[in-house]
Amino acid sequence: MTKRHDIVRVCASLRDAAHPLFADEVKIYYGPEMEKTKEPEVLRLRRQNAHFYWVAVPLGPFSFWDLHAGAVVNPDNLRVRLGIHCLASARPACEAFESLKTLCRAQGLEAYYAEAAGESQYVSSEHLVDGPEAARSIAGGLYKLYDLASKSLRVA
């Protein structure tokens, strides 16, 4: 099997584990499917050589692309980081993102700038997805992060 197949398998396991947690509460965006679309943001990310190995959910009233919580698979080692990501050029979303700084630090997330995606992020350490239980645990972490951020988000 190809490495891409392994990466997509990890993404799919996270999506499948997250689905019952989020139910109909919010749409789950699945990177490997989004990559096939012609949405302007997808085209922008392709031009910047960003990858689409992630599962994410929107936060607050903002566009998914502007502010979201996500689980991103590192294609080099198949490990996953949880985080909150904000498109750096989306000013209102960035203000809301800044309102989450204390929450993110309390959750052990570190500030990071993802150049390929053009995003300011708060991210966790990497987690190994070595089976269904690990995928469920990471999906639970994503839901917890989404829930805490949704309750703490300040929108101007």
C-alpha positions in Angstrom: 0.0 0.0 0.0 1.0 3.6 -0.6 1.9 6.1 2.1 -1.0 8.2 0.9 -3.3 5.3 1.5 -2.1 5.0 5.1 -2.5 8.8 5.7 -6.1 8.7 4.3 -6.8 5.7 6.4 -5.8 7.6 9.5 -8.0 10.6 8.4 -10.9 8.3 7.8 -10.6 6.6 11.2 -10.7 10.0 12.9 -13.7 11.2 10.8 -15.6 7.9 11.6 -14.8 8.2 15.3 -15.8 11.9 15.4 -19.1 11.5 13.6 -21.2 10.1 16.5 -19.7 12.7 18.9 -20.7 15.6 16.7 -23.9 14.0 15.4 -26.0 16.8 13.8 -24.4 19.5 16.0 -22.0 20.7 13.4 -20.7 19.6 9.9 -17.4 17.7 9.9 -15.1 18.7 7.1 -13.0 15.9 5.8 -9.8 17.0 4.0 -9.4 14.2 1.6 -12.9 14.9 0.2 -12.5 18.7 0.3 -9.2 18.4 -1.8 -11.3 17.2 -4.8 -13.5 20.4 -4.8 -12.9 23.6 -6.7 -13.8 25.9 -3.8 -11.6 29.1 -3.9 -10.0 28.2 -0.5 -9.1 24.7 -1.7 -7.5 26.2 -4.8 -5.6 28.7 -2.7 -4.3 25.9 -0.4 -3.3 23.8 -3.4 -1.3 26.8 -4.8 0.4 27.1 -1.4 1.2 23.3 -1.4 -0.8 22.7 1.8 -2.0 19.1 2.4 -5.5 18.0 3.0 -4.9 15.3 5.7 -7.3 16.6 8.3 -10.7 16.4 9.9 -12.1 19.7 11.2 -15.2 21.6 12.4 -16.1 25.3 12.2 -16.2 27.5 15.3 -18.7 30.3 16.0 -20.4 32.2 13.3 -17.4 32.2 11.0 -16.7 30.5 7.7 -15.1 27.1 8.3 -12.1 28.3 6.4 -11.7 31.3 8.7 -11.9 29.6 12.1 -12.0 25.9 13.0 -10.9 23.1 15.4 -9.2 20.3 13.8 -7.2 17.1 13.9 -4.3 17.2 11.4 -2.3 14.2 10.3 1.4 14.7 9.8 2.1 12.9 6.5 5.7 12.2 7.5 4.9 10.1 10.6 1.1 9.6 10.6 0.8 11.3 14.0 -2.0 13.7 14.8 -2.1 17.2 16.3 -5.3 18.7 17.6 -5.7 22.4 17.4 -7.6 25.6 16.7 -6.7 27.3 13.4 -7.5 30.7 12.1 -6.9 32.1 8.6 -4.4 34.9 9.3 -6.1 37.2 6.8 -9.6 36.9 8.4 -9.6 39.8 10.8 -13.0 39.2 12.7 -12.1 35.5 13.1 -8.6 36.4 14.3 -10.1 38.6 17.0 -12.2 35.7 18.1 -9.2 33.4 17.9 -7.2 35.7 20.2 -10.1 35.5 22.7 -9.2 31.7 23.0 -5.5 32.2 23.8 -6.0 31.6 27.6 -8.2 28.5 27.0 -5.7 27.1 24.5 -2.7 27.5 26.8 -4.7 25.9 29.6 -5.2 22.9 27.3 -1.5 22.7 26.7 -1.7 24.0 23.1 1.3 25.9 21.7 1.1 28.8 19.3 2.2 27.9 15.8 2.0 29.5 12.3 1.3 27.1 9.4 2.8 28.9 6.5 1.3 26.6 3.8 -2.2 27.1 5.1 -1.7 30.8 6.0 -3.1 30.0 9.5 -2.3 31.1 13.0 -2.8 28.0 15.2 -2.8 26.6 18.7 -1.7 23.0 18.5 -1.2 20.0 20.8 1.7 17.6 20.8 1.5 14.8 18.4 -0.6 11.7 19.1 -0.2 8.2 17.6 -3.3 6.7 16.0 -2.4 3.0 16.3 -6.0 1.6 16.3 -9.7 2.3 16.8 -9.3 3.1 20.5 -6.7 5.8 19.8 -8.9 7.2 17.0 -11.8 7.4 19.4 -9.6 9.1 22.0 -8.3 11.7 19.6 -11.8 12.3 18.3 -13.0 12.8 21.9 -10.2 15.3 22.3 -11.3 17.2 19.2 -14.9 17.3 20.5 -13.7 18.5 23.9 -11.6 21.3 22.2 -14.6 22.3 20.0 -17.0 22.3 23.0 -14.6 24.4 25.2 -13.8 26.8 22.4 -17.4 27.2 21.4 -18.3 28.1 25.0 -15.4 30.5 25.4 -15.4 32.2 22.0 -15.9 36.0 22.2 -17.3 37.5 19.0 -17.3 41.2 18.6 
